[in-house]
Amino acid sequence: MPIKSKLISKEARKYYENTSFEHLVSTWLQRDGWEVYAPYVDHGAKTDVLISDGNHFYRIQVKSVDTSDENIVVIPQWSEEDDIDFVIYFSKRADWGYITPKYSTRRKLKHPEHIRFHQQAKNFKKAFDKA
């Protein structure tokens, strides 16, 4: 059994955790039949995952929140000019997430336009189909 022998920094651990959610979204969407692309750099375009059905492309931003409180207020980290179609939030402390359209003002994560999912492939697929 492999044993991890090197400790990583807090910053690296945070980066690994955040990108793991991007990989999870990519995996779930690919399993559902979407073409999935990963931009080399997402700082300018604010795109973590790019998907296509063969005819249309959709840009997805993946975020995580370090809370189990679904009433947390989230703040958009993009501008009106940024071309984002969906934002997918994961809770780091509970087994839920939300799929949201792009929004431009502070709002509660538990918002009528946001679709809740359990962090499981089948449940995510059902939620994404509603988005």
GUVEXDREN-381786 format. One line per field, with one value per residue: residue in three letters; x negated, y negated, z of N, C-alpha, C in turn; residue number from 1. Coordinates in nm, 2 decimals, m for minus. Layout:
<atoms>
r = c(Ala,...)
npx = c(X,...)
npy = c(Y,...)
npz = c(Z,...)
capx = c(X,...)
capy = c(Y,...)
capz = c(Z,...)
cpx = c(X,...)
cpy = c(Y,...)
cpz = c(Z,...)
k = c(NUM,...)
</atoms>
This chain:
<atoms>
r = c(Met,Pro,Ile,Lys,Ser,Lys,Leu,Ile,Ser,Lys,Glu,Ala,Arg,Lys,Tyr,Tyr,Glu,Asn,Thr,Ser,Phe,Glu,His,Leu,Val,Ser,Thr,Trp,Leu,Gln,Arg,Asp,Gly,Trp,Glu,Val,Tyr,Ala,Pro,Tyr,Val,Asp,His,Gly,Ala,Lys,Thr,Asp,Val,Leu,Ile,Ser,Asp,Gly,Asn,His,Phe,Tyr,Arg,Ile,Gln,Val,Lys,Ser,Val,Asp,Thr,Ser,Asp,Glu,Asn,Ile,Val,Val,Ile,Pro,Gln,Trp,Ser,Glu,Glu,Asp,Asp,Ile,Asp,Phe,Val,Ile,Tyr,Phe,Ser,Lys,Arg,Ala,Asp,Trp,Gly,Tyr,Ile,Thr,Pro,Lys,Tyr,Ser,Thr,Arg,Arg,Lys,Leu,Lys,His,Pro,Glu,His,Ile,Arg,Phe,His,Gln,Gln,Ala,Lys,Asn,Phe,Lys,Lys,Ala,Phe,Asp,Lys,Ala)
npx = c(m0.08,m0.07,m0.23,m0.19,m0.46,m0.55,m0.49,m0.26,m0.22,0.01,0.12,0.08,0.24,0.49,0.52,0.51,0.74,0.94,0.91,0.97,1.25,1.31,1.22,1.39,1.65,1.59,1.56,1.81,1.97,1.86,1.92,2.19,2.21,2.13,1.90,1.59,1.37,1.07,0.95,0.62,0.54,0.74,0.77,0.81,1.04,1.22,1.31,1.34,1.42,1.50,1.77,1.94,2.21,2.17,2.28,2.32,2.14,2.06,1.96,1.82,1.78,1.62,1.66,1.59,1.72,1.64,1.82,2.11,2.34,2.62,2.73,2.54,2.39,2.30,2.05,2.02,1.74,1.66,1.70,1.95,1.88,1.75,1.77,1.96,2.15,2.26,2.23,2.08,2.12,1.95,1.99,1.75,1.78,2.01,2.25,2.34,2.42,2.45,2.60,2.57,2.70,2.51,2.46,2.49,2.49,2.45,2.58,2.78,2.67,2.85,3.08,3.37,3.32,3.11,2.99,3.00,2.79,2.69,2.37,2.31,2.28,2.52,2.72,2.61,2.63,2.91,2.97,2.82,2.94,3.17,3.08)
npy = c(0.12,m0.22,m0.49,m0.82,m1.03,m1.28,m1.60,m1.85,m2.20,m2.44,m2.61,m2.46,m2.23,m2.35,m2.43,m2.18,m2.06,m2.24,m2.21,m1.94,m1.94,m2.05,m1.85,m1.65,m1.75,m1.76,m1.48,m1.37,m1.51,m1.42,m1.14,m1.16,m1.21,m1.45,m1.65,m1.73,m1.99,m2.13,m2.43,m2.56,m2.78,m2.97,m3.22,m3.46,m3.42,m3.32,m3.05,m2.73,m2.48,m2.36,m2.28,m2.08,m1.99,m1.92,m2.09,m2.33,m2.54,m2.56,m2.75,m2.69,m2.78,m2.66,m2.65,m2.64,m2.62,m2.67,m2.57,m2.44,m2.56,m2.64,m2.89,m3.07,m3.37,m3.44,m3.58,m3.73,m3.65,m3.75,m3.95,m4.14,m4.13,m3.89,m3.57,m3.35,m3.06,m2.88,m2.84,m2.62,m2.52,m2.37,m2.22,m2.21,m2.09,m1.95,m1.73,m1.84,m2.06,m2.33,m2.43,m2.71,m2.98,m3.23,m3.51,m3.85,m4.00,m4.00,m3.72,m3.47,m3.14,m2.94,m3.00,m3.08,m3.05,m2.87,m2.54,m2.27,m1.99,m1.66,m1.54,m1.34,m1.14,m1.06,m1.22,m1.47,m1.48,m1.48,m1.73,m1.90,m1.86,m2.00,m2.26)
npz = c(0.00,m0.09,0.07,0.16,0.19,0.19,0.31,0.22,0.15,0.30,0.11,m0.12,m0.07,m0.05,m0.32,m0.45,m0.35,m0.44,m0.73,m0.75,m0.73,m0.98,m1.15,m1.07,m1.15,m1.43,m1.48,m1.41,m1.60,m1.84,m1.82,m1.86,m2.13,m2.24,m2.43,m2.29,m2.20,m2.08,m2.00,m2.04,m1.89,m1.67,m1.56,m1.70,m1.86,m1.68,m1.68,m1.58,m1.66,m1.98,m2.18,m2.44,m2.65,m2.90,m3.07,m2.93,m2.70,m2.35,m2.07,m1.76,m1.43,m1.14,m0.80,m0.45,m0.11,0.22,0.43,0.59,0.58,0.40,0.36,0.32,0.20,m0.13,m0.34,m0.65,m0.85,m1.09,m1.38,m1.55,m1.82,m1.84,m1.99,m1.88,m1.83,m1.63,m1.28,m1.05,m0.73,m0.46,m0.14,0.11,0.35,0.38,0.21,m0.03,m0.31,m0.54,m0.85,m1.05,m1.25,m1.42,m1.21,m1.09,m0.85,m0.49,m0.32,m0.15,m0.13,m0.13,m0.32,m0.52,m0.79,m0.80,m0.83,m0.62,m0.54,m0.44,m0.36,m0.56,m0.86,m1.00,m0.89,m0.93,m1.22,m1.26,m1.15,m1.31,m1.56,m1.52,m1.52)
capx = c(0.00,m0.15,m0.22,m0.24,m0.57,m0.59,m0.38,m0.24,m0.19,0.15,0.16,0.09,0.35,0.61,0.53,0.55,0.88,1.03,0.91,1.04,1.39,1.32,1.21,1.52,1.75,1.56,1.58,1.96,2.03,1.82,1.99,2.32,2.20,2.08,1.76,1.54,1.24,1.01,0.86,0.49,0.54,0.87,0.77,0.87,1.18,1.30,1.37,1.27,1.45,1.58,1.84,2.01,2.29,2.13,2.34,2.31,2.04,2.10,1.85,1.85,1.69,1.64,1.63,1.62,1.74,1.59,1.92,2.22,2.46,2.66,2.77,2.42,2.40,2.19,2.02,1.96,1.59,1.64,1.76,2.06,1.82,1.70,1.87,1.99,2.29,2.30,2.14,2.12,2.06,1.94,1.96,1.63,1.81,2.14,2.26,2.43,2.37,2.55,2.57,2.64,2.67,2.42,2.53,2.40,2.49,2.44,2.70,2.77,2.64,2.99,3.16,3.47,3.27,3.00,3.04,2.93,2.76,2.60,2.24,2.31,2.29,2.66,2.79,2.56,2.68,3.05,2.97,2.76,3.04,3.27,3.02)
capy = c(0.00,m0.34,m0.58,m0.95,m1.06,m1.42,m1.69,m1.97,m2.33,m2.47,m2.66,m2.35,m2.15,m2.42,m2.42,m2.04,m2.04,m2.31,m2.15,m1.81,m1.96,m2.07,m1.72,m1.57,m1.80,m1.71,m1.34,m1.35,m1.55,m1.33,m1.02,m1.19,m1.22,m1.58,m1.67,m1.81,m2.05,m2.20,m2.54,m2.56,m2.89,m3.02,m3.35,m3.57,m3.39,m3.27,m2.92,m2.61,m2.36,m2.40,m2.15,m2.09,m1.88,m1.90,m2.21,m2.45,m2.53,m2.62,m2.78,m2.66,m2.82,m2.57,m2.71,m2.56,m2.70,m2.60,m2.57,m2.35,m2.65,m2.67,m3.03,m3.16,m3.47,m3.42,m3.71,m3.69,m3.67,m3.77,m4.08,m4.13,m4.09,m3.75,m3.49,m3.23,m3.01,m2.82,m2.83,m2.51,m2.53,m2.25,m2.24,m2.13,m2.04,m1.88,m1.65,m1.91,m2.16,m2.41,m2.48,m2.84,m3.06,m3.35,m3.62,m3.97,m4.06,m3.91,m3.65,m3.35,m3.02,m2.88,m3.10,m3.01,m3.02,m2.78,m2.40,m2.19,m1.85,m1.58,m1.52,m1.20,m1.15,m1.05,m1.33,m1.59,m1.47,m1.52,m1.87,m1.96,m1.85,m2.10,m2.39)
capz = c(0.00,m0.10,0.19,0.13,0.28,0.18,0.35,0.13,0.21,0.31,m0.02,m0.22,m0.03,m0.09,m0.47,m0.49,m0.31,m0.54,m0.86,m0.74,m0.76,m1.12,m1.21,m1.04,m1.25,m1.56,m1.49,m1.41,m1.73,m1.95,m1.81,m1.91,m2.27,m2.28,m2.46,m2.18,m2.23,m1.97,m2.04,m1.98,m1.79,m1.66,m1.49,m1.77,m1.91,m1.57,m1.72,m1.52,m1.75,m2.10,m2.23,m2.56,m2.69,m3.04,m3.14,m2.84,m2.59,m2.22,m1.99,m1.62,m1.32,m1.03,m0.67,m0.32,0.01,0.34,0.52,0.57,0.59,0.27,0.36,0.30,0.09,m0.22,m0.41,m0.78,m0.87,m1.23,m1.42,m1.65,m1.94,m1.84,m2.05,m1.80,m1.84,m1.51,m1.17,m0.97,m0.60,m0.37,0.01,0.16,0.49,0.37,0.09,m0.12,m0.40,m0.61,m0.99,m1.06,m1.37,m1.38,m1.14,m1.08,m0.72,m0.38,m0.30,m0.08,m0.22,m0.13,m0.39,m0.60,m0.93,m0.79,m0.82,m0.52,m0.57,m0.35,m0.43,m0.62,m1.00,m1.05,m0.84,m1.01,m1.35,m1.26,m1.13,m1.43,m1.66,m1.49,m1.53)
cpx = c(m0.09,m0.12,m0.27,m0.34,m0.61,m0.47,m0.38,m0.20,m0.04,0.20,0.18,0.21,0.48,0.63,0.57,0.69,0.97,1.03,0.97,1.19,1.41,1.31,1.33,1.63,1.72,1.59,1.73,2.02,1.99,1.89,2.13,2.32,2.16,1.93,1.70,1.40,1.20,0.92,0.73,0.48,0.68,0.88,0.83,1.02,1.27,1.37,1.28,1.30,1.54,1.64,1.91,2.09,2.27,2.18,2.31,2.20,2.09,1.98,1.90,1.74,1.72,1.58,1.66,1.64,1.71,1.69,2.03,2.35,2.50,2.71,2.66,2.44,2.28,2.18,1.97,1.82,1.56,1.72,1.88,2.01,1.77,1.81,1.88,2.13,2.34,2.19,2.18,2.04,2.06,1.92,1.84,1.67,1.94,2.14,2.35,2.35,2.48,2.50,2.64,2.61,2.57,2.51,2.44,2.41,2.48,2.58,2.67,2.75,2.78,3.08,3.26,3.42,3.16,3.06,2.95,2.90,2.68,2.48,2.22,2.34,2.44,2.74,2.75,2.62,2.82,3.05,2.92,2.86,3.15,3.21,3.03)
cpy = c(m0.12,m0.42,m0.71,m1.00,m1.21,m1.51,m1.81,m2.09,m2.35,m2.52,m2.56,m2.26,m2.22,m2.41,m2.28,m2.02,m2.11,m2.25,m2.01,m1.83,m1.98,m1.94,m1.64,m1.62,m1.75,m1.56,m1.31,m1.39,m1.46,m1.19,m1.04,m1.21,m1.36,m1.57,m1.77,m1.86,m2.13,m2.30,m2.53,m2.67,m2.95,m3.16,m3.46,m3.54,m3.34,m3.14,m2.81,m2.49,m2.41,m2.27,m2.19,m1.97,m1.85,m2.02,m2.34,m2.43,m2.61,m2.63,m2.76,m2.71,m2.72,m2.64,m2.62,m2.66,m2.61,m2.61,m2.46,m2.43,m2.69,m2.82,m3.12,m3.25,m3.46,m3.55,m3.67,m3.73,m3.69,m3.90,m4.04,m4.08,m3.95,m3.66,m3.35,m3.19,m2.95,m2.83,m2.71,m2.52,m2.39,m2.29,m2.15,m2.05,m1.96,m1.81,m1.71,m2.01,m2.23,m2.44,m2.61,m2.90,m3.17,m3.45,m3.74,m4.04,m3.96,m3.85,m3.52,m3.24,m2.95,m2.98,m3.02,m2.97,m2.91,m2.64,m2.32,m2.05,m1.79,m1.55,m1.37,m1.22,m1.15,m1.17,m1.46,m1.59,m1.52,m1.67,m1.94,m1.96,m1.95,m2.24,m2.44)
cpz = c(0.00,0.02,0.14,0.23,0.28,0.22,0.25,0.20,0.22,0.18,m0.12,m0.19,m0.07,m0.25,m0.51,m0.46,m0.41,m0.68,m0.86,m0.77,m0.91,m1.19,m1.19,m1.14,m1.39,m1.58,m1.50,m1.55,m1.85,m1.94,m1.86,m2.06,m2.32,m2.33,m2.36,m2.22,m2.10,m2.02,m1.97,m1.87,m1.79,m1.59,m1.57,m1.81,m1.80,m1.60,m1.66,m1.61,m1.86,m2.15,m2.36,m2.58,m2.84,m3.12,m3.06,m2.74,m2.47,m2.14,m1.84,m1.53,m1.20,m0.90,m0.56,m0.21,0.13,0.45,0.49,0.57,0.45,0.25,0.34,0.19,0.00,m0.30,m0.54,m0.80,m1.01,m1.26,m1.52,m1.78,m1.95,m1.89,m1.98,m1.81,m1.71,m1.40,m1.08,m0.84,m0.53,m0.23,0.04,0.29,0.49,0.23,m0.01,m0.21,m0.47,m0.75,m1.00,m1.20,m1.32,m1.32,m1.12,m0.95,m0.61,m0.36,m0.21,m0.17,m0.23,m0.19,m0.49,m0.74,m0.92,m0.77,m0.73,m0.57,m0.45,m0.43,m0.47,m0.77,m1.05,m1.01,m0.91,m1.15,m1.35,m1.24,m1.25,m1.55,m1.65,m1.52,m1.67)
k = c(1,2,3,4,5,6,7,8,9,10,11,12,13,14,15,16,17,18,19,20,21,22,23,24,25,26,27,28,29,30,31,32,33,34,35,36,37,38,39,40,41,42,43,44,45,46,47,48,49,50,51,52,53,54,55,56,57,58,59,60,61,62,63,64,65,66,67,68,69,70,71,72,73,74,75,76,77,78,79,80,81,82,83,84,85,86,87,88,89,90,91,92,93,94,95,96,97,98,99,100,101,102,103,104,105,106,107,108,109,110,111,112,113,114,115,116,117,118,119,120,121,122,123,124,125,126,127,128,129,130,131)
</atoms>
